[in-house]
């Protein structure tokens, strides 16, 4: 590793690199835990605040509960994902496994392709999660992209429609209902209010719904095929 470090330039924010250059430089920096390649440009965010980390943890709990009730789905947290020639690290992603007809593949160490759903916890609407990364997710075919805005205390649920993201609203009860994952219900006020019991109770109700039962049967049938 010392030989690699002596020969390979280190990653720096703002570098314009190919995927191969990005991966090589990252491998030479084993202490680096978070770096993204978006539009060929390197982004290296600051350490996460407790507010960002806490909300992200509750998002993972929400997605994890759903995945535990839905065989054929999987979750990842801040995993480098190859999309075209870029490599974002989404805060959370829920995807249909390859053997069940999903959009992604595991190639080497990385998830490759567009997970069916990505969730990012954002400090505000000004961050690149809602600009460069949103454009990348849209172009690669992430079917539902959820951005949780901490400063604005807002959830923006984007749904891919004809290749373009359109905002999807919560119901009158404040609950967002996923399209690609039937029964994945998000209690918006509970997430923004950091009410984990209510958050999980809502997704428990969703996974007990007839539409979730039907979706689970479809996934099982794909696996048999």
C-alpha positions as CSV (number, residue, x, y, z in Angstrom):
1,X,0.0,0.0,0.0
2,X,2.9,2.4,0.7
3,X,4.1,1.9,-2.9
4,X,0.6,2.8,-4.2
5,X,0.4,5.9,-1.9
6,X,3.7,7.1,-3.2
7,X,2.7,6.9,-6.8
8,X,-1.0,7.8,-6.9
9,X,-2.2,11.4,-6.2
10,X,-4.7,11.7,-3.3
11,X,-8.3,12.5,-3.8
12,X,-9.2,16.2,-3.4
13,X,-12.6,17.9,-3.6
14,X,-13.2,19.3,-7.0
15,X,-11.0,16.8,-8.9
16,X,-12.4,15.8,-12.3
17,X,-11.7,12.1,-12.7
18,X,-12.9,9.0,-14.5
19,X,-14.2,6.1,-12.4
20,X,-11.0,4.2,-12.8
21,X,-8.9,7.2,-11.6
22,X,-11.4,7.8,-8.7
23,X,-11.2,4.1,-7.6
24,X,-7.4,4.0,-7.8
25,X,-6.9,7.1,-5.7
26,X,-9.5,6.0,-3.1
27,X,-7.8,2.7,-2.7
28,X,-4.6,4.6,-1.9
29,X,-6.5,6.3,1.0
30,X,-7.8,3.5,3.2
31,X,-8.6,6.0,6.0
32,X,-11.1,7.8,3.8
33,X,-14.6,6.7,4.4
34,X,-16.7,9.1,2.3
35,X,-16.1,10.4,-1.2
36,X,-18.4,10.6,-4.2
37,X,-17.9,11.0,-7.9
38,X,-20.8,13.0,-9.4
39,X,-20.7,14.2,-13.0
40,X,-17.0,13.3,-13.1
41,X,-16.3,15.6,-10.1
42,X,-15.1,14.5,-6.7
43,X,-17.2,15.6,-3.6
44,X,-15.9,15.0,-0.1
45,X,-18.5,16.1,2.5
46,X,-17.8,17.3,6.0
47,X,-18.3,15.0,9.0
48,X,-22.0,14.3,9.7
49,X,-23.8,16.2,12.4
50,X,-25.7,14.3,15.1
51,X,-28.9,15.6,13.6
52,X,-28.0,14.3,10.1
53,X,-26.8,11.0,11.5
54,X,-29.8,10.5,13.8
55,X,-32.3,11.1,11.0
56,X,-30.4,8.8,8.7
57,X,-30.4,6.1,11.3
58,X,-34.2,6.3,11.6
59,X,-34.5,6.1,7.8
60,X,-32.5,2.9,7.9
61,X,-34.7,1.6,10.6
62,X,-37.8,2.3,8.5
63,X,-36.3,0.7,5.4
64,X,-34.9,-2.2,7.4
65,X,-38.3,-3.0,8.9
66,X,-39.8,-3.1,5.4
67,X,-37.0,-5.2,4.0
68,X,-37.3,-7.7,6.9
69,X,-41.0,-8.2,5.9
70,X,-40.3,-8.3,2.1
71,X,-38.1,-11.2,1.0
72,X,-36.3,-10.2,-2.2
73,X,-35.5,-6.7,-1.1
74,X,-32.3,-5.5,0.4
75,X,-31.0,-2.2,2.0
76,X,-27.6,-0.5,2.0
77,X,-26.2,2.4,3.9
78,X,-23.7,4.8,2.3
79,X,-22.5,2.1,-0.1
80,X,-20.6,3.2,-3.1
81,X,-22.8,2.6,-6.1
82,X,-21.7,2.6,-9.7
83,X,-24.0,4.7,-11.9
84,X,-22.8,5.3,-15.4
85,X,-19.2,6.6,-14.8
86,X,-20.1,8.1,-11.4
87,X,-20.1,6.7,-7.9
88,X,-22.4,8.3,-5.3
89,X,-22.7,7.0,-1.7
90,X,-26.5,7.4,-1.0
91,X,-27.4,7.7,2.7
92,X,-29.8,4.8,2.2
93,X,-31.0,2.7,-0.7
94,X,-33.7,0.0,-0.9
95,X,-33.5,-2.3,-3.9
96,X,-34.9,-5.5,-5.4
97,X,-32.3,-8.2,-5.4
98,X,-30.9,-9.4,-8.7
99,X,-32.5,-12.9,-8.4
100,X,-35.9,-11.2,-8.0
101,X,-35.6,-9.1,-11.1
102,X,-34.1,-5.9,-9.7
103,X,-32.3,-3.1,-11.5
104,X,-29.0,-3.5,-9.8
105,X,-26.1,-6.0,-9.7
106,X,-23.3,-6.6,-7.3
107,X,-20.0,-6.4,-9.2
108,X,-16.9,-6.9,-7.2
109,X,-17.2,-4.6,-4.1
110,X,-19.8,-2.3,-5.5
111,X,-23.5,-2.1,-6.2
112,X,-23.9,-1.3,-9.9
113,X,-27.0,0.2,-11.5
114,X,-29.9,2.2,-10.2
115,X,-31.5,1.1,-6.9
116,X,-35.3,1.3,-7.1
117,X,-35.3,3.7,-4.2
118,X,-32.8,6.1,-2.7
119,X,-33.2,8.3,0.4
120,X,-30.8,11.2,1.2
121,X,-30.9,13.2,4.4
122,X,-30.0,16.8,3.5
123,X,-29.1,19.8,5.6
124,X,-31.0,22.1,3.2
125,X,-32.3,22.3,-0.3
126,X,-29.1,24.1,-1.4
127,X,-26.9,21.0,-1.1
128,X,-25.9,19.0,-4.1
129,X,-28.2,16.1,-3.1
130,X,-31.0,18.1,-4.7
131,X,-29.1,19.2,-7.7
132,X,-26.2,17.2,-9.2
133,X,-27.1,14.0,-7.4
134,X,-30.8,14.3,-8.1
135,X,-30.0,14.8,-11.8
136,X,-27.8,11.7,-11.7
137,X,-30.5,9.6,-10.0
138,X,-33.1,10.8,-12.5
139,X,-30.8,10.0,-15.5
140,X,-29.9,6.5,-14.3
141,X,-33.5,5.5,-13.5
142,X,-33.8,5.5,-9.7
143,X,-37.6,5.1,-9.6
144,X,-38.2,6.9,-6.3
145,X,-35.9,9.4,-4.7
146,X,-36.7,10.8,-1.2
147,X,-34.9,13.8,0.1
148,X,-35.4,14.7,3.8
149,X,-34.6,18.4,4.3
150,X,-33.6,19.0,7.9
151,X,-33.5,22.8,7.8
152,X,-36.8,23.2,6.0
153,X,-38.3,20.3,7.9
154,X,-39.7,19.0,4.6
155,X,-39.8,15.7,2.8
156,X,-39.6,15.8,-1.0
157,X,-40.6,12.5,-2.6
158,X,-39.6,12.3,-6.3
159,X,-41.2,9.7,-8.5
160,X,-39.8,8.9,-12.0
161,X,-42.5,9.5,-14.6
162,X,-41.6,9.4,-18.2
163,X,-37.9,9.7,-17.4
164,X,-38.5,12.9,-15.3
165,X,-38.9,13.3,-11.6
166,X,-42.2,14.7,-10.4
167,X,-43.0,15.5,-6.8
168,X,-45.3,13.0,-5.0
169,X,-47.4,14.4,-2.1
170,X,-48.3,12.7,1.2
171,X,-51.9,11.8,1.8
172,X,-54.2,13.9,4.1
173,X,-52.9,11.7,6.9
174,X,-49.3,12.9,6.4
175,X,-48.3,9.5,5.1
176,X,-46.3,9.0,1.9
177,X,-47.0,5.7,0.1
178,X,-44.3,4.2,-2.2
179,X,-45.2,3.1,-5.7
180,X,-42.4,0.8,-6.5
181,X,-42.5,-0.9,-3.1
182,X,-46.2,-1.4,-2.2
183,X,-46.8,-1.2,1.6
184,X,-43.8,1.0,2.2
185,X,-45.5,3.8,4.1
186,X,-43.6,6.8,5.5
187,X,-45.1,8.8,8.3
188,X,-43.7,12.2,7.4
189,X,-44.5,14.0,10.7
190,X,-43.0,11.0,12.7
191,X,-39.7,11.1,10.8
192,X,-39.3,14.9,11.0
193,X,-40.4,14.7,14.7
194,X,-37.9,11.9,15.4
195,X,-40.7,9.7,16.6
196,X,-39.3,6.2,15.9
197,X,-42.1,4.2,17.4
198,X,-44.7,5.9,15.3
199,X,-42.5,5.7,12.2
200,X,-42.2,1.9,12.6
201,X,-45.8,1.5,13.5
202,X,-46.8,3.1,10.2
203,X,-44.6,0.9,8.1
204,X,-45.9,-2.1,10.1
205,X,-49.4,-1.2,9.1
206,X,-48.2,-0.8,5.5
207,X,-46.7,-4.3,5.4
208,X,-49.9,-5.7,6.7
209,X,-51.8,-4.2,3.7
210,X,-53.3,-6.3,0.8
211,X,-51.1,-4.5,-1.7
212,X,-47.9,-5.6,0.2
213,X,-49.1,-9.2,0.3
214,X,-49.7,-9.1,-3.4
215,X,-46.3,-7.6,-4.1
216,X,-44.6,-10.2,-1.9
217,X,-46.3,-12.9,-4.0
218,X,-45.0,-11.3,-7.2
219,X,-41.4,-11.2,-5.9
220,X,-41.7,-14.9,-4.8
221,X,-42.9,-15.8,-8.3
222,X,-40.0,-14.0,-10.0
223,X,-37.6,-16.0,-7.8
224,X,-39.1,-19.3,-8.8
225,X,-38.9,-18.2,-12.5
